[in-house]
Amino acid sequence: MRSIHWASLGGALALILALAGCGGSSQTSSQAASAKGPIQVWYSNNPEEVKWGEAMVAGWNKDHPQDQVTGQQIPAGKSSEEVIGAGITAGTTPCLIFNTSPASVPQFQKQGGLVPLSDFSGANAYIDSRTGSRAGQYKSPDGKYYQMPWKTNPVMIFYNKDVFQKAGLDVSNPPLKTYDQFLTTSQAAVAKGGVRAAIWPAPSSEFYQPWFDFYPLFIAQTKGKQLVENKQPQFDSSDGIAVANFWRQMYAGNLAPKEPAQGDAFATGQAAMAIVGPWAIAQYTGKVNWGVVPVPTKNGMDPAQIHTFSDQKSVGMYSSCKNRGTAWDFLKFTTSSANDGQLLELTGQMPMRTDLPGTYGSYFQSHPEYKLFADQASRTVEVPNVPNSVEMWQDFRAAYSKSVIFGNQSVDQSFKAASDQIKTLVSQ
Amino acid sequence: MAVSAPAPAGARRPRLQTLLGEQPIGYLFVAPFVIFLIAIYAYPFFYSIYMSFYDYFFAAPGAVVDRPFVGLANYTRAVQDPLFHIALRNVVIFLLINVPVTVVVAMVLATALNAAIPLRSFFRAAYYVPYVTASVAAVSIWLWLFGGPGLVNKVSGPLAPNPTWLVNAFWVMPIIALYVTWKGLGLYILLYLAALQNIAKELYEAASVDGAGRIRSFLVVTVPGLRPATLLVVITSVITGANLFTEPYLLTGGGGPDNQSVSPVFLLYRQGIEQNHPGYAAAMGLLLVLGVLIVSAINRFVLERE
């Protein structure tokens, strides 16, 4: 009997010692910054990006036998952000994640989960020269880059040419420039086009949903403003209220449904239009005869002046990374002109690089349907990099749902209250 | 007669035995569950009490972060948070529908399935199927049933509400309560079926001799005989109901419409995981635990008294 007790005690001590051994490392961050060796990276799980990710890893490993990279799809979860947040807490994040949402960067940074890329020699110059003036939006309040702006999916309006034709609408130059035109076109599409909805943005309450209804139109209407600038909310303004009232009319007229769609409403022919970026083209090919136009503004605007939401994804380097020297080199390798070109080729998504049409002229010649996105990609606006970013968007969504989607309060009242709340949040 | 002193080891043995019992190896057998209980329930519970007094957030291992002590601030915030009030109201509406309907329907169906009816085994299995069906699959069916162009609206015709059920502020919680009742019914029917086996047949015979019909027998014999099971069903359904999460998460797209189906546990998830305010989430969680304890105590008092 006694031997069993001693065995149990011994086992427990061994377990405690083993667990204790898991924590801590003698490597300092400055040593890690230059350390070379094997690293792990995660990339998104859609087939196109998996193909790109695998190609990148194979290309690197061929020339770097000592510093091998292991790639894998980001583990399944409700969202990448939750998976990454949990990984940071557990210390299980890989060195690089090629799917880091800029809205989550302030939170990840607060958690001590991100490595400041600006601390690498020449990093700021590299990011600025690759992305141009848009790069400034990705700097954190301390002036450093904690993310590498990687690829963008500028949000535009897709329309179903067959539905428009059936509804007697101009297919090559659809009347979708102003809010009035958009409303009239929507009414015609629903009345005569054989669709249930003119457009079907998700009416659910997730914090990121404003990026695909209110925010692109707000950016366009304000000629490129962020939701919050200099700690001041910008949406409680005549432009913001005009955008909200436009969507409110869409919901009130049942042109945009209040209930979530079953499946992709545009791909399945339930909606005449969609508000999304070029990543979705792969989903629509062979299903919808689509065209694309910039998002509308109140009184119409020259398309060459219209800004929109970037739907950008960054690459983050995570603090659990030991061999950061290799990670930084691999990050530069994957964002080189050639490998950005491969990203464009394989996924149709726009690298965060200046002069896309000039750099990848042959691609756009053979894929003319992507030209508009390339042009739009140079005029994109990001979510603001502010404290409590996710909470801020959640509060905004609540106000928007109440006043715009369900019409239970006036937009003015609702936006005023949300503006006051958000001002407090971003000042913390 | 000389009496020799007992050996020292012999003197310690009774004390050890008193401490560890006749069969100390039993501790080894229960150890895995005790460790599981401590690691999965007790430690997180006590840690959440600690977190609720701090401006706590999850951070990377080794990261130097500031998590100041905030006293009762998280509790004050929860008590004053209008969204938490809405969530509590929603869960009360849910429980007021879900618990009585569960008790009545499960008891009646269990009694029916206990009788010698045709296809008894089939019905017993059929009522249990929703309980073991994955929530995502069951939710998809209900979304299809209660959606705008869904079957329920087609059958209801002009009586269908506008906006439709799951985006209607009045109907959304009753529909969720019915969904949860339907999904969990199989378990409660099983509990009642087991309890029915303990009711002596003689009681029914005596009731019959006294002239009681089926309904009277059900009311005077079955219902009182099932009281211990009813207590279990009520407490279990109150606890699971207070933990409502999957339905606002999946069925109504995050507590819609306009937060009218948001639940306290959904708020915990949003605050604790999405927004990384686990200190505040812990305070809300502990207030919820307190509420459930009070309701359970009331249930015991009401249902257990003679």
Boltz contact constraints between the chains, C-beta under 6 A:
constraints:
  - contact:
      token1: [A, 88]
      token2: [B, 60]
      max_distance: 6.0
  - contact:
      token1: [A, 89]
      token2: [B, 58]
      max_distance: 6.0
  - contact:
      token1: [A, 91]
      token2: [B, 61]
      max_distance: 6.0
  - contact:
      token1: [A, 107]
      token2: [B, 276]
      max_distance: 6.0
  - contact:
      token1: [A, 111]
      token2: [B, 59]
      max_distance: 6.0
  - contact:
      token1: [A, 111]
      token2: [B, 60]
      max_distance: 6.0
  - contact:
      token1: [A, 112]
      token2: [B, 59]
      max_distance: 6.0
  - contact:
      token1: [A, 112]
      token2: [B, 60]
      max_distance: 6.0
  - contact:
      token1: [A, 112]
      token2: [B, 63]
      max_distance: 6.0
  - contact:
      token1: [A, 112]
      token2: [B, 65]
      max_distance: 6.0
  - contact:
      token1: [A, 113]
      token2: [B, 60]
      max_distance: 6.0
  - contact:
      token1: [A, 204]
      token2: [B, 253]
      max_distance: 6.0
  - contact:
      token1: [A, 204]
      token2: [B, 254]
      max_distance: 6.0
  - contact:
      token1: [A, 204]
      token2: [B, 256]
      max_distance: 6.0
  - contact:
      token1: [A, 205]
      token2: [B, 254]
      max_distance: 6.0
  - contact:
      token1: [A, 205]
      token2: [B, 255]
      max_distance: 6.0
  - contact:
      token1: [A, 205]
      token2: [B, 256]
      max_distance: 6.0
  - contact:
      token1: [A, 206]
      token2: [B, 254]
      max_distance: 6.0
  - contact:
      token1: [A, 258]
      token2: [B, 163]
      max_distance: 6.0
  - contact:
      token1: [A, 258]
      token2: [B, 167]
      max_distance: 6.0
  - contact:
      token1: [A, 259]
      token2: [B, 148]
      max_distance: 6.0
  - contact:
      token1: [A, 259]
      token2: [B, 167]
      max_distance: 6.0
  - contact:
      token1: [A, 260]
      token2: [B, 253]
      max_distance: 6.0
  - contact:
      token1: [A, 319]
      token2: [B, 60]
      max_distance: 6.0
  - contact:
      token1: [A, 390]
      token2: [B, 274]
      max_distance: 6.0
  - contact:
      token1: [A, 390]
      token2: [B, 275]
      max_distance: 6.0
  - contact:
      token1: [A, 391]
      token2: [B, 275]
      max_distance: 6.0
  - contact:
      token1: [A, 401]
      token2: [B, 258]
      max_distance: 6.0
  - contact:
      token1: [A, 402]
      token2: [B, 258]
      max_distance: 6.0
  - contact:
      token1: [A, 406]
      token2: [B, 257]
      max_distance: 6.0
  - contact:
      token1: [A, 406]
      token2: [B, 258]
      max_distance: 6.0
  - contact:
      token1: [A, 408]
      token2: [B, 258]
      max_distance: 6.0
